[in-house]
Amino acid sequence: MSEASHIRIGIDTGGTFTDVVAFDRSSGTMVTTKTPSTPSNPADGFLEGIAKVLGMMGLDGDAIDAVSHGTTVATNQLLEGKVENLGFITNVGYESLLEIARQSVPDGYGNSYFWVKPERIVPRHLVRGVGGRLNVHGEEIEPLDEESVREAARWFRKHGIDTLGVSLLHSYANPEHEQRLREILAEEHPEAVVSVSSEVLREYREYERSMTTLVDAAVKPKLSRYIESIKSRLDDFTQGRQNLPFYVMKSNGGVLSADEVVHQPITTVLSGPAAGALGAALISRIAGFDRVLTLDGGGTSTDVSVVIDGEPTLTTEGSVGAFPTKIPMIDVVTVGAGGGSIAWLSPDGTLKVGPHSAGADPGPVCYGNGGTDVTITDAHVFLGRIPPHLLGGEIPLDVDGARNAIETLAKEVGLTPEKCATGILEISAWHQANALRQITVKRGLDVRDFALNTFGGSGSLLLCRLMDILGIETVVVPLNPGNLSAFGLLTVDVRNDYVQTQITLHESLDVDAVSAAFEELSARAAEALRVEGFDADVHQFSRTADLRYFGQAFEVRVPVGDGPFTAEIAHEVAEAFHAEHRALYGYDFKGDPDQQVEWVNLRATGIGPIQRPELTPEPLQSDPELITSSTRAVFFDGQDERIDTPVHWRLDLAPGTTFTGPAIVEEFGSTIPIHPGFAVRVDEYRNLIVTREGAHA
């Protein structure tokens, strides 16, 4: 059948499930579902998810208006360290730049003697230096040696190295040498996939810029193949309809068309976690909470972030696996504590959990797919905290298999099966709690000042224990929490970030030069939005600057006001820097004539707004009926035996409903155990607001 295009689809591919949300623009309704992920070819799960949700709506591919996708293709490649046949071109004399790297060592290695530097992303024998040099201002002090470039290109072609990263000294100030180098590579090695630093990151610090460029190059071939495969299959699915808007989630909290994202693959390295953080921020803000910690629990890992004033915090000091990247990204901390995380014994007999995961295949023992390792999901099933099935009964679970595996592990540990299972969950809860502390306490924030928003298929299973460990007073559990990342994909705008290093002391700041730089960055952002199909009258822009005290190694980002850049705005930015520095570090040097403020990087972001789903509140009922669908024997922390516990179906809980634990709340994509001593109310958006019994939220 043929329908007018009116369905926007958000689809997030996770390690275990692919989550789908379809928004009907004409009626304002949303439909959610899940389908198992297909790790061998994620595109299969992607198309199966779209077919499933359209089938639930009685529609076909003609109804699709746009698709937004959160992908872990780049993330997983980096986490697994699968970087091969990658070459690096830099200046002669700087071929050991990656080996030298930085002097600092990771947290936890106070004595660097015990730290072993990881393997370089490009081994030394695959690095080639070329002649030519620019100074810090971008002025040429030695012409590019084109013959050395041709020799390097021929060498890489001869040795079958078809993916190359190019990072020359001070190319952030002048890209001409890198541009000419790329032209020569195209002549001598036309099959090569090339990333150049002046396009990936126009920012100083040679090591970080080089690493970011190399990561971009490393993920470009695989991500490009994946995106092209999906685009081709989407065309088939929509019967060849051309120009179907297909967006991919970026790490910075925006989306970008698939045609453009293949040229900026590094921007997708935290694609999935970013969508979840944005969805949780929106839900929490509507529910009345503007300072929120988000916890996205999946099958493989748990991602946490901070939301302040309704917006997730951003960073350019992130990393994925062992690879630092300086692109703007939502500040996310990831720990290996998902539903599929494996419980195991260390050589000294200590019980450990994660970071290894059973994933989607074979998955936990209870999946019945041949898995033999006990996982967090198996512990929940054994204790009765999740039902003997997933997805509302679509996937039955092998409860007996989980029990046998837990009993076998318990004998090895020397505990009862119940104590072994609760011990597994306790370790997992502390992993998650430590991640939440890492993203708050280490940044000068008090975790107790925040509400917690839990989502993802496994994100809400340990919320009561996290409240106890961290002293958190309130937890928000959105409706359909297992699909919140997919929902988040429907709430984000097209977004492009541009940066230019321009190091200048504040007292000698050339206002006209800074103004011209901001105008050039904004023009690039505007052109990108035009290519994305946005008319000039809807373009939105934001500007920031990175400042520091002279001699510091790290910068603080502060907003720059709208309108023409003037001396007055420059003064306001410097004043804001002092305040932000004090908020971050507890001190500032405002008024100290011996401490000078230094401008480092100028940044501009172009935003193309899209239509967001409207969440409609429902009236609170004064005395709604609390419906119990069934009861189940559940073992909770601190109990000596299983408790006969009421089970509530989430959609039966009308706004205004209140109840206390013990209770289990089930819905299609997730389960929420409410422990004894905790209370729940259902707000007008059907969020569950969890507090301690007797407290008020």
Protein Blocks (a to p, Z undefined) as FASTA:
>chain_A
ZZddfbdcdddddfkbccdddddfknopacdddddddfklmmlmmmmmmmmmmmmnopaf
klpmbdcdddfklmmmmmnopaghiacdddehilmmmmnmpmbdcehilblmlpccdddf
bdfklcccdeddddfkopafbdcdfklmmmmmmmmmmnopabdcdddehklmomklmmmm
mmmmmmmmmmbccddfklmogcehjklmmmmmmmmmmmmmmmmmmmmmmmmmmmmmnnop
ahiacddddfkopacdfklmmmmmmlmmmmmmmmmmmmmmmmmmmnopabdcdddddfkb
ccddddeehiacddfkbcehjbccfbdcdddddddddfklccdddfkopacedjbdebjb
nbjfklonopabdcfklmmmmnopaccbeehhlaccdfklmmmmmmmmmmmnopafklmm
mmmmmmmmmmmmmmmmmmmmmnopafklpccddedjklmmmmmmmmmmnopabdcddehk
llmmmmmmmmcccdddddddddddfklccfklmmmmmmmmmmmmmmmmmmnopafklpcc
ddddddddehiabdcdddddedjddfklmmmmmmmmmmmmmmmnopacehiakbccddfb
dcddddddddddddddddddfbdcdddfbdcddddehiabdcddddddfklmcghiacdd
ddddddfkbccdddehiacdddfkopacdddehiaZZ
